[in-house]
Amino acid sequence: MIVAMSRDIYAHLYNAITAIRPEWHDTNVEKGALKVIMTASVADKPLLQAHNYNKVQKERLEKRFKDPNDSLKLVIVRDMWLTGFDAPCAH
């Protein structure tokens, strides 16, 4: 889990990581080794729109991240998942 200071920073970090490891990227919430977890809005700028998940998708990403056998291995967060989030496989 990577914690970033701003939503722009983690969107740029995601882009930099997937430029090096393109196989980690997938637009499908059920696939990909790297995801950004953030509070989002439909009014967000285009840089952030790719990381805008609805409540059900965020819940699915949480389950994926807590499953040590899932391909999701790295998340970039800012405000979500910082408190009250327990993932034994990430300890």
PyMOL Python script that loads the backbone (N, CA, C, O; Angstrom):
from pymol import cmd

cmd.read_pdbstr("""\
ATOM      1  N   MET A   1       0.846  -1.165   0.000  1.00  0.00           N
ATOM      2  CA  MET A   1       0.000   0.000   0.000  1.00  0.00           C
ATOM      3  C   MET A   1       0.896   1.234   0.000  1.00  0.00           C
ATOM      4  O   MET A   1       1.796   1.363   0.831  1.00  0.00           O
ATOM      5  N   ILE A   2       0.639   2.135  -0.940  1.00  0.00           N
ATOM      6  CA  ILE A   2       1.364   3.394  -1.019  1.00  0.00           C
ATOM      7  C   ILE A   2       0.395   4.499  -0.621  1.00  0.00           C
ATOM      8  O   ILE A   2      -0.734   4.541  -1.110  1.00  0.00           O
ATOM      9  N   VAL A   3       0.829   5.395   0.262  1.00  0.00           N
ATOM     10  CA  VAL A   3       0.007   6.532   0.663  1.00  0.00           C
ATOM     11  C   VAL A   3       0.568   7.786   0.003  1.00  0.00           C
ATOM     12  O   VAL A   3       1.752   8.092   0.141  1.00  0.00           O
ATOM     13  N   ALA A   4      -0.280   8.504  -0.708  1.00  0.00           N
ATOM     14  CA  ALA A   4       0.139   9.717  -1.407  1.00  0.00           C
ATOM     15  C   ALA A   4      -0.523  10.945  -0.777  1.00  0.00           C
ATOM     16  O   ALA A   4      -1.534  10.828  -0.085  1.00  0.00           O
ATOM     17  N   MET A   5       0.057  12.120  -1.026  1.00  0.00           N
ATOM     18  CA  MET A   5      -0.441  13.361  -0.421  1.00  0.00           C
ATOM     19  C   MET A   5      -1.639  13.951  -1.141  1.00  0.00           C
ATOM     20  O   MET A   5      -2.454  14.632  -0.518  1.00  0.00           O
ATOM     21  N   SER A   6      -1.765  13.708  -2.424  1.00  0.00           N
ATOM     22  CA  SER A   6      -2.881  14.310  -3.151  1.00  0.00           C
ATOM     23  C   SER A   6      -3.380  13.353  -4.226  1.00  0.00           C
ATOM     24  O   SER A   6      -2.690  12.410  -4.611  1.00  0.00           O
ATOM     25  N   ARG A   7      -4.573  13.613  -4.693  1.00  0.00           N
ATOM     26  CA  ARG A   7      -5.144  12.767  -5.735  1.00  0.00           C
ATOM     27  C   ARG A   7      -4.363  12.901  -7.040  1.00  0.00           C
ATOM     28  O   ARG A   7      -4.184  11.916  -7.756  1.00  0.00           O
ATOM     29  N   ASP A   8      -3.905  14.092  -7.351  1.00  0.00           N
ATOM     30  CA  ASP A   8      -3.089  14.270  -8.560  1.00  0.00           C
ATOM     31  C   ASP A   8      -1.801  13.458  -8.465  1.00  0.00           C
ATOM     32  O   ASP A   8      -1.394  12.820  -9.436  1.00  0.00           O
ATOM     33  N   ILE A   9      -1.160  13.482  -7.299  1.00  0.00           N
ATOM     34  CA  ILE A   9       0.087  12.732  -7.122  1.00  0.00           C
ATOM     35  C   ILE A   9      -0.149  11.255  -7.365  1.00  0.00           C
ATOM     36  O   ILE A   9       0.620  10.621  -8.087  1.00  0.00           O
ATOM     37  N   TYR A  10      -1.197  10.692  -6.777  1.00  0.00           N
ATOM     38  CA  TYR A  10      -1.334   9.250  -6.980  1.00  0.00           C
ATOM     39  C   TYR A  10      -1.800   8.882  -8.372  1.00  0.00           C
ATOM     40  O   TYR A  10      -1.527   7.771  -8.828  1.00  0.00           O
ATOM     41  N   ALA A  11      -2.487   9.763  -9.058  1.00  0.00           N
ATOM     42  CA  ALA A  11      -2.821   9.490 -10.456  1.00  0.00           C
ATOM     43  C   ALA A  11      -1.550   9.496 -11.312  1.00  0.00           C
ATOM     44  O   ALA A  11      -1.376   8.641 -12.180  1.00  0.00           O
ATOM     45  N   HIS A  12      -0.668  10.464 -11.060  1.00  0.00           N
ATOM     46  CA  HIS A  12       0.601  10.511 -11.797  1.00  0.00           C
ATOM     47  C   HIS A  12       1.498   9.326 -11.423  1.00  0.00           C
ATOM     48  O   HIS A  12       2.176   8.764 -12.283  1.00  0.00           O
ATOM     49  N   LEU A  13       1.502   8.951 -10.149  1.00  0.00           N
ATOM     50  CA  LEU A  13       2.291   7.800  -9.710  1.00  0.00           C
ATOM     51  C   LEU A  13       1.781   6.521 -10.378  1.00  0.00           C
ATOM     52  O   LEU A  13       2.572   5.697 -10.838  1.00  0.00           O
ATOM     53  N   TYR A  14       0.468   6.363 -10.427  1.00  0.00           N
ATOM     54  CA  TYR A  14      -0.120   5.207 -11.114  1.00  0.00           C
ATOM     55  C   TYR A  14       0.354   5.170 -12.570  1.00  0.00           C
ATOM     56  O   TYR A  14       0.767   4.122 -13.067  1.00  0.00           O
ATOM     57  N   ASN A  15       0.291   6.307 -13.239  1.00  0.00           N
ATOM     58  CA  ASN A  15       0.717   6.373 -14.641  1.00  0.00           C
ATOM     59  C   ASN A  15       2.201   6.044 -14.791  1.00  0.00           C
ATOM     60  O   ASN A  15       2.592   5.375 -15.748  1.00  0.00           O
ATOM     61  N   ALA A  16       3.025   6.505 -13.858  1.00  0.00           N
ATOM     62  CA  ALA A  16       4.465   6.231 -13.928  1.00  0.00           C
ATOM     63  C   ALA A  16       4.749   4.743 -13.701  1.00  0.00           C
ATOM     64  O   ALA A  16       5.572   4.153 -14.400  1.00  0.00           O
ATOM     65  N   ILE A  17       4.070   4.144 -12.728  1.00  0.00           N
ATOM     66  CA  ILE A  17       4.278   2.721 -12.441  1.00  0.00           C
ATOM     67  C   ILE A  17       3.811   1.866 -13.617  1.00  0.00           C
ATOM     68  O   ILE A  17       4.505   0.934 -14.023  1.00  0.00           O
ATOM     69  N   THR A  18       2.645   2.181 -14.161  1.00  0.00           N
ATOM     70  CA  THR A  18       2.136   1.358 -15.270  1.00  0.00           C
ATOM     71  C   THR A  18       2.892   1.610 -16.570  1.00  0.00           C
ATOM     72  O   THR A  18       2.808   0.801 -17.494  1.00  0.00           O
ATOM     73  N   ALA A  19       3.622   2.707 -16.657  1.00  0.00           N
ATOM     74  CA  ALA A  19       4.497   2.906 -17.822  1.00  0.00           C
ATOM     75  C   ALA A  19       5.658   1.917 -17.770  1.00  0.00           C
ATOM     76  O   ALA A  19       6.134   1.440 -18.800  1.00  0.00           O
ATOM     77  N   ILE A  20       6.106   1.619 -16.545  1.00  0.00           N
ATOM     78  CA  ILE A  20       7.196   0.655 -16.346  1.00  0.00           C
ATOM     79  C   ILE A  20       6.672  -0.774 -16.358  1.00  0.00           C
ATOM     80  O   ILE A  20       7.325  -1.676 -16.882  1.00  0.00           O
ATOM     81  N   ARG A  21       5.501  -0.977 -15.786  1.00  0.00           N
ATOM     82  CA  ARG A  21       4.871  -2.300 -15.679  1.00  0.00           C
ATOM     83  C   ARG A  21       3.474  -2.261 -16.308  1.00  0.00           C
ATOM     84  O   ARG A  21       2.485  -2.311 -15.576  1.00  0.00           O
ATOM     85  N   PRO A  22       3.359  -2.176 -17.612  1.00  0.00           N
ATOM     86  CA  PRO A  22       2.042  -2.056 -18.249  1.00  0.00           C
ATOM     87  C   PRO A  22       1.109  -3.233 -17.963  1.00  0.00           C
ATOM     88  O   PRO A  22      -0.111  -3.075 -18.007  1.00  0.00           O
ATOM     89  N   GLU A  23       1.653  -4.379 -17.676  1.00  0.00           N
ATOM     90  CA  GLU A  23       0.815  -5.547 -17.388  1.00  0.00           C
ATOM     91  C   GLU A  23       0.075  -5.410 -16.051  1.00  0.00           C
ATOM     92  O   GLU A  23      -0.859  -6.170 -15.796  1.00  0.00           O
ATOM     93  N   TRP A  24       0.463  -4.475 -15.206  1.00  0.00           N
ATOM     94  CA  TRP A  24      -0.220  -4.242 -13.932  1.00  0.00           C
ATOM     95  C   TRP A  24      -1.507  -3.447 -14.118  1.00  0.00           C
ATOM     96  O   TRP A  24      -2.356  -3.438 -13.227  1.00  0.00           O
ATOM     97  N   HIS A  25      -1.663  -2.791 -15.241  1.00  0.00           N
ATOM     98  CA  HIS A  25      -2.833  -1.947 -15.509  1.00  0.00           C
ATOM     99  C   HIS A  25      -3.958  -2.760 -16.130  1.00  0.00           C
ATOM    100  O   HIS A  25      -3.730  -3.612 -16.988  1.00  0.00           O
ATOM    101  N   ASP A  26      -5.162  -2.485 -15.686  1.00  0.00           N
ATOM    102  CA  ASP A  26      -6.351  -3.010 -16.341  1.00  0.00           C
ATOM    103  C   ASP A  26      -7.524  -2.131 -15.939  1.00  0.00           C
ATOM    104  O   ASP A  26      -7.678  -1.808 -14.761  1.00  0.00           O
ATOM    105  N   THR A  27      -8.341  -1.746 -16.885  1.00  0.00           N
ATOM    106  CA  THR A  27      -9.496  -0.902 -16.581  1.00  0.00           C
ATOM    107  C   THR A  27     -10.610  -1.676 -15.889  1.00  0.00           C
ATOM    108  O   THR A  27     -11.490  -1.078 -15.269  1.00  0.00           O
ATOM    109  N   ASN A  28     -10.578  -2.993 -15.990  1.00  0.00           N
ATOM    110  CA  ASN A  28     -11.568  -3.855 -15.350  1.00  0.00           C
ATOM    111  C   ASN A  28     -11.270  -3.933 -13.858  1.00  0.00           C
ATOM    112  O   ASN A  28     -10.140  -4.224 -13.466  1.00  0.00           O
ATOM    113  N   VAL A  29     -12.272  -3.677 -13.027  1.00  0.00           N
ATOM    114  CA  VAL A  29     -12.095  -3.701 -11.568  1.00  0.00           C
ATOM    115  C   VAL A  29     -11.696  -5.091 -11.071  1.00  0.00           C
ATOM    116  O   VAL A  29     -11.120  -5.216  -9.990  1.00  0.00           O
ATOM    117  N   GLU A  30     -11.991  -6.119 -11.836  1.00  0.00           N
ATOM    118  CA  GLU A  30     -11.678  -7.495 -11.451  1.00  0.00           C
ATOM    119  C   GLU A  30     -10.283  -7.930 -11.868  1.00  0.00           C
ATOM    120  O   GLU A  30      -9.862  -9.043 -11.550  1.00  0.00           O
ATOM    121  N   LYS A  31      -9.561  -7.071 -12.572  1.00  0.00           N
ATOM    122  CA  LYS A  31      -8.239  -7.436 -13.073  1.00  0.00           C
ATOM    123  C   LYS A  31      -7.235  -6.341 -12.737  1.00  0.00           C
ATOM    124  O   LYS A  31      -7.604  -5.231 -12.353  1.00  0.00           O
ATOM    125  N   GLY A  32      -5.978  -6.672 -12.889  1.00  0.00           N
ATOM    126  CA  GLY A  32      -4.923  -5.700 -12.659  1.00  0.00           C
ATOM    127  C   GLY A  32      -4.278  -5.863 -11.298  1.00  0.00           C
ATOM    128  O   GLY A  32      -4.944  -6.210 -10.323  1.00  0.00           O
ATOM    129  N   ALA A  33      -2.987  -5.613 -11.235  1.00  0.00           N
ATOM    130  CA  ALA A  33      -2.221  -5.758  -9.996  1.00  0.00           C
ATOM    131  C   ALA A  33      -2.123  -4.451  -9.220  1.00  0.00           C
ATOM    132  O   ALA A  33      -1.688  -4.453  -8.069  1.00  0.00           O
ATOM    133  N   LEU A  34      -2.519  -3.331  -9.830  1.00  0.00           N
ATOM    134  CA  LEU A  34      -2.378  -2.012  -9.230  1.00  0.00           C
ATOM    135  C   LEU A  34      -3.668  -1.229  -9.410  1.00  0.00           C
ATOM    136  O   LEU A  34      -4.227  -1.180 -10.506  1.00  0.00           O
ATOM    137  N   LYS A  35      -4.141  -0.613  -8.319  1.00  0.00           N
ATOM    138  CA  LYS A  35      -5.333   0.232  -8.379  1.00  0.00           C
ATOM    139  C   LYS A  35      -5.124   1.450  -7.482  1.00  0.00           C
ATOM    140  O   LYS A  35      -4.337   1.423  -6.535  1.00  0.00           O
ATOM    141  N   VAL A  36      -5.855   2.522  -7.810  1.00  0.00           N
ATOM    142  CA  VAL A  36      -5.898   3.724  -6.986  1.00  0.00           C
ATOM    143  C   VAL A  36      -7.232   3.711  -6.250  1.00  0.00           C
ATOM    144  O   VAL A  36      -8.287   3.527  -6.858  1.00  0.00           O
ATOM    145  N   ILE A  37      -7.175   3.906  -4.941  1.00  0.00           N
ATOM    146  CA  ILE A  37      -8.384   3.938  -4.128  1.00  0.00           C
ATOM    147  C   ILE A  37      -8.539   5.363  -3.619  1.00  0.00           C
ATOM    148  O   ILE A  37      -7.700   5.856  -2.865  1.00  0.00           O
ATOM    149  N   MET A  38      -9.609   6.018  -4.034  1.00  0.00           N
ATOM    150  CA  MET A  38      -9.793   7.422  -3.668  1.00  0.00           C
ATOM    151  C   MET A  38     -11.264   7.781  -3.592  1.00  0.00           C
ATOM    152  O   MET A  38     -12.124   7.079  -4.124  1.00  0.00           O
ATOM    153  N   THR A  39     -11.533   8.887  -2.923  1.00  0.00           N
ATOM    154  CA  THR A  39     -12.857   9.478  -2.964  1.00  0.00           C
ATOM    155  C   THR A  39     -12.938  10.224  -4.282  1.00  0.00           C
ATOM    156  O   THR A  39     -12.088  11.065  -4.578  1.00  0.00           O
ATOM    157  N   ALA A  40     -13.949   9.922  -5.070  1.00  0.00           N
ATOM    158  CA  ALA A  40     -14.022  10.490  -6.412  1.00  0.00           C
ATOM    159  C   ALA A  40     -15.392  11.103  -6.670  1.00  0.00           C
ATOM    160  O   ALA A  40     -16.353  10.889  -5.931  1.00  0.00           O
ATOM    161  N   SER A  41     -15.437  11.867  -7.744  1.00  0.00           N
ATOM    162  CA  SER A  41     -16.659  12.531  -8.155  1.00  0.00           C
ATOM    163  C   SER A  41     -16.729  12.530  -9.676  1.00  0.00           C
ATOM    164  O   SER A  41     -15.697  12.498 -10.348  1.00  0.00           O
ATOM    165  N   VAL A  42     -17.930  12.564 -10.216  1.00  0.00           N
ATOM    166  CA  VAL A  42     -18.078  12.633 -11.669  1.00  0.00           C
ATOM    167  C   VAL A  42     -17.538  13.957 -12.202  1.00  0.00           C
ATOM    168  O   VAL A  42     -17.278  14.079 -13.399  1.00  0.00           O
ATOM    169  N   ALA A  43     -17.367  14.947 -11.334  1.00  0.00           N
ATOM    170  CA  ALA A  43     -16.849  16.253 -11.743  1.00  0.00           C
ATOM    171  C   ALA A  43     -15.317  16.301 -11.734  1.00  0.00           C
ATOM    172  O   ALA A  43     -14.735  17.339 -12.049  1.00  0.00           O
ATOM    173  N   ASP A  44     -14.656  15.192 -11.376  1.00  0.00           N
ATOM    174  CA  ASP A  44     -13.192  15.164 -11.353  1.00  0.00           C
ATOM    175  C   ASP A  44     -12.622  15.391 -12.742  1.00  0.00           C
ATOM    176  O   ASP A  44     -13.254  15.079 -13.751  1.00  0.00           O
ATOM    177  N   LYS A  45     -11.407  15.945 -12.774  1.00  0.00           N
ATOM    178  CA  LYS A  45     -10.736  16.181 -14.059  1.00  0.00           C
ATOM    179  C   LYS A  45     -10.373  14.848 -14.713  1.00  0.00           C
ATOM    180  O   LYS A  45     -10.341  13.818 -14.039  1.00  0.00           O
ATOM    181  N   PRO A  46     -10.105  14.857 -16.001  1.00  0.00           N
ATOM    182  CA  PRO A  46      -9.823  13.616 -16.741  1.00  0.00           C
ATOM    183  C   PRO A  46      -8.699  12.763 -16.143  1.00  0.00           C
ATOM    184  O   PRO A  46      -8.766  11.535 -16.206  1.00  0.00           O
ATOM    185  N   LEU A  47      -7.680  13.382 -15.571  1.00  0.00           N
ATOM    186  CA  LEU A  47      -6.581  12.637 -14.962  1.00  0.00           C
ATOM    187  C   LEU A  47      -7.087  11.668 -13.895  1.00  0.00           C
ATOM    188  O   LEU A  47      -6.534  10.583 -13.720  1.00  0.00           O
ATOM    189  N   LEU A  48      -8.137  12.066 -13.190  1.00  0.00           N
ATOM    190  CA  LEU A  48      -8.652  11.265 -12.076  1.00  0.00           C
ATOM    191  C   LEU A  48      -9.811  10.344 -12.472  1.00  0.00           C
ATOM    192  O   LEU A  48     -10.103   9.386 -11.756  1.00  0.00           O
ATOM    193  N   GLN A  49     -10.463  10.616 -13.581  1.00  0.00           N
ATOM    194  CA  GLN A  49     -11.655   9.863 -13.977  1.00  0.00           C
ATOM    195  C   GLN A  49     -11.416   8.359 -14.100  1.00  0.00           C
ATOM    196  O   GLN A  49     -12.309   7.564 -13.808  1.00  0.00           O
ATOM    197  N   ALA A  50     -10.231   7.972 -14.524  1.00  0.00           N
ATOM    198  CA  ALA A  50      -9.943   6.537 -14.696  1.00  0.00           C
ATOM    199  C   ALA A  50      -9.971   5.773 -13.376  1.00  0.00           C
ATOM    200  O   ALA A  50     -10.059   4.545 -13.368  1.00  0.00           O
ATOM    201  N   HIS A  51      -9.896   6.495 -12.266  1.00  0.00           N
ATOM    202  CA  HIS A  51      -9.831   5.855 -10.951  1.00  0.00           C
ATOM    203  C   HIS A  51     -11.109   6.078 -10.151  1.00  0.00           C
ATOM    204  O   HIS A  51     -11.111   5.944  -8.927  1.00  0.00           O
ATOM    205  N   ASN A  52     -12.173   6.412 -10.827  1.00  0.00           N
ATOM    206  CA  ASN A  52     -13.449   6.682 -10.188  1.00  0.00           C
ATOM    207  C   ASN A  52     -14.271   5.398 -10.161  1.00  0.00           C
ATOM    208  O   ASN A  52     -14.803   4.969 -11.185  1.00  0.00           O
ATOM    209  N   TYR A  53     -14.370   4.795  -8.994  1.00  0.00           N
ATOM    210  CA  TYR A  53     -15.128   3.557  -8.826  1.00  0.00           C
ATOM    211  C   TYR A  53     -16.369   3.828  -7.990  1.00  0.00           C
ATOM    212  O   TYR A  53     -16.347   4.681  -7.103  1.00  0.00           O
ATOM    213  N   ASN A  54     -17.446   3.111  -8.265  1.00  0.00           N
ATOM    214  CA  ASN A  54     -18.643   3.250  -7.443  1.00  0.00           C
ATOM    215  C   ASN A  54     -18.477   2.431  -6.159  1.00  0.00           C
ATOM    216  O   ASN A  54     -17.468   1.750  -5.975  1.00  0.00           O
ATOM    217  N   LYS A  55     -19.467   2.502  -5.283  1.00  0.00           N
ATOM    218  CA  LYS A  55     -19.382   1.845  -3.984  1.00  0.00           C
ATOM    219  C   LYS A  55     -19.191   0.325  -4.110  1.00  0.00           C
ATOM    220  O   LYS A  55     -18.366  -0.256  -3.403  1.00  0.00           O
ATOM    221  N   VAL A  56     -19.930  -0.300  -4.982  1.00  0.00           N
ATOM    222  CA  VAL A  56     -19.835  -1.756  -5.171  1.00  0.00           C
ATOM    223  C   VAL A  56     -18.441  -2.131  -5.685  1.00  0.00           C
ATOM    224  O   VAL A  56     -17.852  -3.110  -5.227  1.00  0.00           O
ATOM    225  N   GLN A  57     -17.922  -1.360  -6.625  1.00  0.00           N
ATOM    226  CA  GLN A  57     -16.585  -1.632  -7.155  1.00  0.00           C
ATOM    227  C   GLN A  57     -15.521  -1.449  -6.073  1.00  0.00           C
ATOM    228  O   GLN A  57     -14.572  -2.231  -6.005  1.00  0.00           O
ATOM    229  N   LYS A  58     -15.666  -0.431  -5.229  1.00  0.00           N
ATOM    230  CA  LYS A  58     -14.699  -0.217  -4.138  1.00  0.00           C
ATOM    231  C   LYS A  58     -14.740  -1.374  -3.143  1.00  0.00           C
ATOM    232  O   LYS A  58     -13.703  -1.813  -2.646  1.00  0.00           O
ATOM    233  N   GLU A  59     -15.948  -1.864  -2.858  1.00  0.00           N
ATOM    234  CA  GLU A  59     -16.070  -3.014  -1.964  1.00  0.00           C
ATOM    235  C   GLU A  59     -15.405  -4.238  -2.583  1.00  0.00           C
ATOM    236  O   GLU A  59     -14.761  -5.016  -1.878  1.00  0.00           O
ATOM    237  N   ARG A  60     -15.550  -4.409  -3.866  1.00  0.00           N
ATOM    238  CA  ARG A  60     -14.917  -5.534  -4.558  1.00  0.00           C
ATOM    239  C   ARG A  60     -13.399  -5.403  -4.529  1.00  0.00           C
ATOM    240  O   ARG A  60     -12.698  -6.396  -4.331  1.00  0.00           O
ATOM    241  N   LEU A  61     -12.879  -4.185  -4.726  1.00  0.00           N
ATOM    242  CA  LEU A  61     -11.435  -3.967  -4.658  1.00  0.00           C
ATOM    243  C   LEU A  61     -10.903  -4.260  -3.257  1.00  0.00           C
ATOM    244  O   LEU A  61      -9.810  -4.806  -3.110  1.00  0.00           O
ATOM    245  N   GLU A  62     -11.667  -3.902  -2.235  1.00  0.00           N
ATOM    246  CA  GLU A  62     -11.262  -4.206  -0.860  1.00  0.00           C
ATOM    247  C   GLU A  62     -11.160  -5.716  -0.650  1.00  0.00           C
ATOM    248  O   GLU A  62     -10.193  -6.196  -0.058  1.00  0.00           O
ATOM    249  N   LYS A  63     -12.137  -6.452  -1.123  1.00  0.00           N
ATOM    250  CA  LYS A  63     -12.093  -7.917  -1.001  1.00  0.00           C
ATOM    251  C   LYS A  63     -10.918  -8.492  -1.776  1.00  0.00           C
ATOM    252  O   LYS A  63     -10.242  -9.408  -1.308  1.00  0.00           O
ATOM    253  N   ARG A  64     -10.681  -7.949  -2.962  1.00  0.00           N
ATOM    254  CA  ARG A  64      -9.550  -8.433  -3.770  1.00  0.00           C
ATOM    255  C   ARG A  64      -8.235  -8.180  -3.041  1.00  0.00           C
ATOM    256  O   ARG A  64      -7.377  -9.062  -2.991  1.00  0.00           O
ATOM    257  N   PHE A  65      -8.068  -6.987  -2.478  1.00  0.00           N
ATOM    258  CA  PHE A  65      -6.808  -6.643  -1.824  1.00  0.00           C
ATOM    259  C   PHE A  65      -6.566  -7.499  -0.582  1.00  0.00           C
ATOM    260  O   PHE A  65      -5.420  -7.808  -0.257  1.00  0.00           O
ATOM    261  N   LYS A  66      -7.622  -7.878   0.102  1.00  0.00           N
ATOM    262  CA  LYS A  66      -7.483  -8.704   1.309  1.00  0.00           C
ATOM    263  C   LYS A  66      -7.252 -10.175   0.992  1.00  0.00           C
ATOM    264  O   LYS A  66      -6.915 -10.947   1.889  1.00  0.00           O
ATOM    265  N   ASP A  67      -7.422 -10.572  -0.239  1.00  0.00           N
ATOM    266  CA  ASP A  67      -7.228 -11.963  -0.650  1.00  0.00           C
ATOM    267  C   ASP A  67      -5.782 -12.151  -1.119  1.00  0.00           C
ATOM    268  O   ASP A  67      -5.409 -11.625  -2.167  1.00  0.00           O
ATOM    269  N   PRO A  68      -4.964 -12.889  -0.367  1.00  0.00           N
ATOM    270  CA  PRO A  68      -3.557 -13.050  -0.745  1.00  0.00           C
ATOM    271  C   PRO A  68      -3.362 -13.786  -2.075  1.00  0.00           C
ATOM    272  O   PRO A  68      -2.278 -13.726  -2.654  1.00  0.00           O
ATOM    273  N   ASN A  69      -4.385 -14.472  -2.561  1.00  0.00           N
ATOM    274  CA  ASN A  69      -4.279 -15.199  -3.824  1.00  0.00           C
ATOM    275  C   ASN A  69      -4.731 -14.383  -5.034  1.00  0.00           C
ATOM    276  O   ASN A  69      -4.642 -14.850  -6.170  1.00  0.00           O
ATOM    277  N   ASP A  70      -5.214 -13.170  -4.791  1.00  0.00           N
ATOM    278  CA  ASP A  70      -5.686 -12.318  -5.882  1.00  0.00           C
ATOM    279  C   ASP A  70      -4.510 -11.616  -6.555  1.00  0.00           C
ATOM    280  O   ASP A  70      -3.461 -11.425  -5.939  1.00  0.00           O
ATOM    281  N   SER A  71      -4.682 -11.239  -7.799  1.00  0.00           N
ATOM    282  CA  SER A  71      -3.616 -10.554  -8.545  1.00  0.00           C
ATOM    283  C   SER A  71      -3.430  -9.103  -8.114  1.00  0.00           C
ATOM    284  O   SER A  71      -2.407  -8.502  -8.443  1.00  0.00           O
ATOM    285  N   LEU A  72      -4.395  -8.517  -7.382  1.00  0.00           N
ATOM    286  CA  LEU A  72      -4.256  -7.149  -6.885  1.00  0.00           C
ATOM    287  C   LEU A  72      -3.263  -7.147  -5.732  1.00  0.00           C
ATOM    288  O   LEU A  72      -3.553  -7.665  -4.654  1.00  0.00           O
ATOM    289  N   LYS A  73      -2.100  -6.567  -5.962  1.00  0.00           N
ATOM    290  CA  LYS A  73      -1.024  -6.611  -4.971  1.00  0.00           C
ATOM    291  C   LYS A  73      -0.608  -5.245  -4.449  1.00  0.00           C
ATOM    292  O   LYS A  73       0.041  -5.158  -3.407  1.00  0.00           O
ATOM    293  N   LEU A  74      -0.971  -4.175  -5.153  1.00  0.00           N
ATOM    294  CA  LEU A  74      -0.514  -2.846  -4.773  1.00  0.00           C
ATOM    295  C   LEU A  74      -1.640  -1.845  -4.973  1.00  0.00           C
ATOM    296  O   LEU A  74      -2.258  -1.796  -6.036  1.00  0.00           O
ATOM    297  N   VAL A  75      -1.904  -1.043  -3.940  1.00  0.00           N
ATOM    298  CA  VAL A  75      -2.903   0.016  -4.043  1.00  0.00           C
ATOM    299  C   VAL A  75      -2.260   1.336  -3.642  1.00  0.00           C
ATOM    300  O   VAL A  75      -1.389   1.380  -2.773  1.00  0.00           O
ATOM    301  N   ILE A  76      -2.697   2.393  -4.277  1.00  0.00           N
ATOM    302  CA  ILE A  76      -2.253   3.735  -3.938  1.00  0.00           C
ATOM    303  C   ILE A  76      -3.456   4.436  -3.320  1.00  0.00           C
ATOM    304  O   ILE A  76      -4.514   4.522  -3.942  1.00  0.00           O
ATOM    305  N   VAL A  77      -3.296   4.938  -2.099  1.00  0.00           N
ATOM    306  CA  VAL A  77      -4.406   5.540  -1.355  1.00  0.00           C
ATOM    307  C   VAL A  77      -4.024   6.928  -0.860  1.00  0.00           C
ATOM    308  O   VAL A  77      -2.848   7.285  -0.800  1.00  0.00           O
ATOM    309  N   ARG A  78      -5.044   7.698  -0.509  1.00  0.00           N
ATOM    310  CA  ARG A  78      -4.821   8.971   0.158  1.00  0.00           C
ATOM    311  C   ARG A  78      -5.711   9.067   1.385  1.00  0.00           C
ATOM    312  O   ARG A  78      -5.220   9.120   2.513  1.00  0.00           O
ATOM    313  N   ASP A  79      -7.005   9.089   1.167  1.00  0.00           N
ATOM    314  CA  ASP A  79      -7.924   9.261   2.282  1.00  0.00           C
ATOM    315  C   ASP A  79      -8.690   7.996   2.633  1.00  0.00           C
ATOM    316  O   ASP A  79      -9.083   7.811   3.785  1.00  0.00           O
ATOM    317  N   MET A  80      -8.901   7.146   1.680  1.00  0.00           N
ATOM    318  CA  MET A  80      -9.632   5.910   1.950  1.00  0.00           C
ATOM    319  C   MET A  80      -8.643   4.815   2.356  1.00  0.00           C
ATOM    320  O   MET A  80      -7.496   4.796   1.907  1.00  0.00           O
ATOM    321  N   TRP A  81      -9.105   3.915   3.204  1.00  0.00           N
ATOM    322  CA  TRP A  81      -8.353   2.752   3.666  1.00  0.00           C
ATOM    323  C   TRP A  81      -7.208   3.126   4.616  1.00  0.00           C
ATOM    324  O   TRP A  81      -6.367   2.275   4.904  1.00  0.00           O
ATOM    325  N   LEU A  82      -7.148   4.343   5.101  1.00  0.00           N
ATOM    326  CA  LEU A  82      -6.065   4.709   6.014  1.00  0.00           C
ATOM    327  C   LEU A  82      -6.405   4.382   7.456  1.00  0.00           C
ATOM    328  O   LEU A  82      -5.509   4.065   8.238  1.00  0.00           O
ATOM    329  N   THR A  83      -7.666   4.449   7.825  1.00  0.00           N
ATOM    330  CA  THR A  83      -8.076   4.100   9.177  1.00  0.00           C
ATOM    331  C   THR A  83      -9.226   3.101   9.098  1.00  0.00           C
ATOM    332  O   THR A  83     -10.049   3.152   8.184  1.00  0.00           O
ATOM    333  N   GLY A  84      -9.269   2.206  10.055  1.00  0.00           N
ATOM    334  CA  GLY A  84     -10.337   1.223  10.097  1.00  0.00           C
ATOM    335  C   GLY A  84     -10.288   0.206   8.988  1.00  0.00           C
ATOM    336  O   GLY A  84     -11.299  -0.428   8.686  1.00  0.00           O
ATOM    337  N   PHE A  85      -9.136   0.034   8.375  1.00  0.00           N
ATOM    338  CA  PHE A  85      -8.984  -0.936   7.285  1.00  0.00           C
ATOM    339  C   PHE A  85      -7.990  -1.979   7.714  1.00  0.00           C
ATOM    340  O   PHE A  85      -6.835  -1.660   7.997  1.00  0.00           O
ATOM    341  N   ASP A  86      -8.419  -3.220   7.768  1.00  0.00           N
ATOM    342  CA  ASP A  86      -7.546  -4.297   8.195  1.00  0.00           C
ATOM    343  C   ASP A  86      -7.364  -5.278   7.054  1.00  0.00           C
ATOM    344  O   ASP A  86      -8.329  -5.846   6.542  1.00  0.00           O
ATOM    345  N   ALA A  87      -6.116  -5.468   6.664  1.00  0.00           N
ATOM    346  CA  ALA A  87      -5.785  -6.430   5.606  1.00  0.00           C
ATOM    347  C   ALA A  87      -4.612  -7.260   6.087  1.00  0.00           C
ATOM    348  O   ALA A  87      -3.460  -6.890   5.860  1.00  0.00           O
ATOM    349  N   PRO A  88      -4.885  -8.386   6.753  1.00  0.00           N
ATOM    350  CA  PRO A  88      -3.795  -9.205   7.299  1.00  0.00           C
ATOM    351  C   PRO A  88      -2.702  -9.551   6.298  1.00  0.00           C
ATOM    352  O   PRO A  88      -1.532  -9.646   6.668  1.00  0.00           O
ATOM    353  N   CYS A  89      -3.071  -9.741   5.024  1.00  0.00           N
ATOM    354  CA  CYS A  89      -2.059 -10.109   4.037  1.00  0.00           C
ATOM    355  C   CYS A  89      -1.116  -8.950   3.741  1.00  0.00           C
ATOM    356  O   CYS A  89      -0.055  -9.167   3.156  1.00  0.00           O
ATOM    357  N   ALA A  90      -1.471  -7.729   4.127  1.00  0.00           N
ATOM    358  CA  ALA A  90      -0.611  -6.559   3.868  1.00  0.00           C
ATOM    359  C   ALA A  90       0.239  -6.202   5.085  1.00  0.00           C
ATOM    360  O   ALA A  90       1.025  -5.256   5.022  1.00  0.00           O
ATOM    361  N   HIS A  91       0.104  -6.926   6.178  1.00  0.00           N
ATOM    362  CA  HIS A  91       0.847  -6.596   7.406  1.00  0.00           C
ATOM    363  C   HIS A  91       2.260  -7.098   7.317  1.00  0.00           C
ATOM    364  O   HIS A  91       3.040  -6.916   8.251  1.00  0.00           O
TER     365      HIS A  91
END
""", "prot")
cmd.dss("prot")
cmd.show_as("cartoon", "prot")
cmd.util.cbc("prot")
cmd.orient("prot")
